Amino acid sequence: MKFGIYGIVTNPLLDYKIIAEAFAEEGVRFLQLREKHKSDKEIVAIARQLKEILNGSETLLVINDRPDIAKIVHADALHLGQNDLSYSDARLIVGEKLTIGLSTHNLQQLTESQKYNLAYVGFGPIFPTVTKEKPDPVVGTELLKEALKISMIPIVAIGGIFPENLDEVLNAGARNICMVRFFMEAKTKVELKEKIKFVKQKIDSYDTASTSH
């Protein structure tokens, strides 16, 4: 399943409200709040602000790591990392209906993820990244190709993806892309929306090319 851009909000230059408006106006499917260095109260306040803006749009609010906060703010989805609560334990908190996504960093984790009821699986980092303090080993585009072959769940390619290497990721077959710093470095809403449009058009151009052969 292709949904295109997967947005993550972390340490942005722009106000959270402006970011949510931009992603919603451009019809991005997922927008994850990932703020590791803020207090619980701050995260809840930001999440509620994002949720208020995203209500009624096509964009789903995803809370990173925290099933308790996802439940408190009535988020649309929860994202789990490999070191977070297990899928089954998270379900005890958020229930069976909430959408859940999971990070994977190798083919073994990806294979393991297939037994869960997940909306998507993150796979990466595709390239070196500084977005995380302790990044996992780089998987590269060859392993991404293998991941796309074996996963029955939609894969989101993530990690160190910028315009200069986006073609490599799309050539590997990925159509769901997360570019954290590229979007978070936008200084105006206009710039952010232009960046989103650029990536959407790039993804669509690969689909058009593949169907024309």
Secondary structure, 3 states (H helix, E strand, C coil): CCCCEEEEECCCCCCHHHHHHHHHHCCCCEEEECCCCCCHHHHHHHHHHHHHHHCCCCCEEEEECCHHHHHHCCCCEEEECCCCCCHHHHHHHHCCCCEEEEEECCHHHHHHHCCCCCCEEEECCCCCCCCCCCCCCCCHHHHHHHHHHHCCCCEEEECCCCHHHHHHHHHCCCCCEECHHHHHCCCCHHHHHHHHHHHHHHHHHHHHHHHHC
